[in-house]
Amino acid sequence: GFYSDFDMAPAPQLNESVVQATDSAFFLSDPFNRPSQWLHGIEPKHSISYFTMMQILKNLQQLKDVSEADLVFVTGPHVLLTGYCFSFNFLKGEKDSILTYGIHQTKYGKLVRKLAGYGVNTWENKWDMVPFPRNSTHMVTRKDRIHSEMNYKHWKVIATQSSLRKGIPTSRCLDILYMNDINTTFQSSNDISLVSG
């Protein structure tokens, strides 16, 4: 299937003729030359997806404080890069070869297409002017309308503003997942009492 962030869109030249039937995965390149997490296509049960999910699970298990998470390295684009790299055989120092534009073959024989990204094959539609409210003549950026309608804050804003951090648990990710699974809430690791016996 294909995935795209809501604030990204393919440029006109990025159409169905770009991805070939033999491609098992398709990525653009982000500004750090990593495979694009924000727009990609990949077949089911692909090694890149598998290794990426395994790395995410490992990162979540090791996360000691969810309020301090740097999402780029926990569940974000850097983790996709890890899963991507695990899918290829390359010698130390040769990682750059699988990050170049072109078609690369995984160690499992799958073909992966990687193209140029930002400003070449995509555009950010968050700067498009749209009416707000929807039926008015007042125009705002799509990003501002999404922010107003969804009342969200970017994780970096929340992480850097102490007033917004109130109510964010400061516990290990596994504790929060467990408490969520049994429909119990807590505010911090101080609220968890361990019984030894």
Salt bridges, closest charged atoms under 4 A:
ASP7 OD2 - LYS126 NZ 3.93
ASP23 OD2 - ARG113 NE 2.54
ASP30 OD2 - ARG34 NE 2.62
GLU43 OE2 - LYS110 NZ 2.63
GLU68 OE2 - ARG165 NH2 2.85
GLU124 OE1 - LYS126 NZ 3.21
ASP128 OD2 - ARG142 NH2 3.58
GLU149 OE1 - ARG134 NH2 2.93
GLU149 OE2 - ARG145 NE 3.79
ASP175 OD1 - ARG172 NH2 3.32
